[in-house]
Amino acid sequence: MELIPSSGGVFEVTVNENKIYSKDETGIFPEVEEIIKKMETL
């Protein structure tokens, strides 16, 4: 796992080079359970 700092309010979660969540696309921060569920389906 690696945390890559950014700027401008962008929050994205990427697993094995696959973006599974983007705050930029949804406009909201995800719930923890939502991220875990998406990770389990990979």
N, C-alpha and C positions, 0 to 999 in steps of 0.2 A: 504494500500500500504506500502511496506517495501523496503528499499534500503539495499542490502547486499553487502558490499565492498568485493573486490577480488583483486587478483594481477595477473600479467602475461599477461595483455592485453585482458583478456576475458571479453566480453560484452554480457550478455544474458538478455532477458526479459521473465519473468515467470508470468503467471496470474493463480491464483488458482492452483498452483503446476503444471501447464501445460506450458512447454517451448514453446513460440511462436516465438522467434528469438534468433539466436546464431551467433555472429560475428566469433566465432571460426569455425563454419561450413561454413559460407559464405565468410569470409575473408574481409568483408566490413561492415561499420556502416550503419544501416538502415536509410531511410528517416522517418521523424516523421509521415507522412501520411501513410506509410507502416505499422507502428506499430499500429496506430489508427485503420486502416482497419482490421488488424488481431484481434484486441481486440473486435471490433464490431461483428465479426463473431462467437464469443464464445457463 
